[in-house]
């Protein structure tokens, strides 16, 4: 009886020692090592890829933002501001680019709700930008896989040039050159598509006279 009890105690003590060892390794040493390497080699990315304006953080380069007019009294749905380039739809809808709402809708291309939503968005974007519905790019009416992507296609950015220039009293050619300067190529030259980061683009747009 005593021998069996001692055997059980030894097994429990061994298990506790293993728990302590792996807690120290995976719960303390490993996180500290990863954090130290990230801060040493990639401090910008490790700290959220923050975009600063005059030294003040204003956004993250990997998180979209809404550029809407201030809500008026009694108004519940925000209205996009014509002075800014607009992003693609967010995962959180009118709630904005809320990171807690990240994710796709999982609706298929023939889903009636999705088809109706896209048609409504296409009509709204066409009216807002003053273009034909048939010329509205797909990314203007659909959210990205994460629903939080700050990038839009160059086609959608160029579509908005005339509207932004008119609202700000700027030369459309100058605004178009600004967009061209913000077009980023494919990763490694062949992965993905060309894109325009709307947050960075609008930050530089604000500095235009």
Secondary structure, DSSP 8 states (H G I E B T S, - for coil): -HHHHHHHHHHHHHHHHHHHHHIIIIIIIHHHHHHHHHHHH-HHHHTT-EEEETTEEEEETTS----B----TT--S--B-TTS------TTGGG-S-GGG-S-----TT-HHHHHHHHHHHHHHHHHHTS-GGGS-GGGTS--SSS---EE-HHHHHHTHHHHHHHHT--HHHHHHHHHHTEE--BTTTBS--EEEHHHHHHHHTT--
